[in-house]
Structure formats: C-alpha cells, structure tokens
Amino acid sequence: MENDNKTKYKEGDKVFTKVNPTVPLIVRRFYKEIYYCTYAEDPEKKELALFEREII
C-alpha cells in the first residue's frame, strides 16, 4: 500500500461518507491520496473513489 504511514484508514476498515452516513463502506485500497471503497452490503455495486475529507 502506498503511503501506508500517512493513511487514516486501513484496508478492510468500515467507513461512512459525510453525504450519506447511513451506508457502510469497506476500504478496499488506498492509492495516491484516494480511498477506493466498496459497499459493505452490496459488494457488486460500483466502488467509490473518495478523499479522506469525504469520509467519517
């Protein structure tokens, strides 16, 4: 994982977005300051690319 020492969230962590805090997401990957997250309840849905400031 790139920039492992700077990440607030690790792969596999459960997170939520600020705009929709009721939908749980799982961090799949962190790459170049972007978190790639899948939906916890529906992993087949298209994943989200989020900045750290968009995650709670």
Secondary structure, DSSP 8 states (H G I E B T S, - for coil): -TTGGG-SS-TT-EE-BSS-TTS-EEEEEEETTEEEEEESS-TTS--EEE-GGGB-
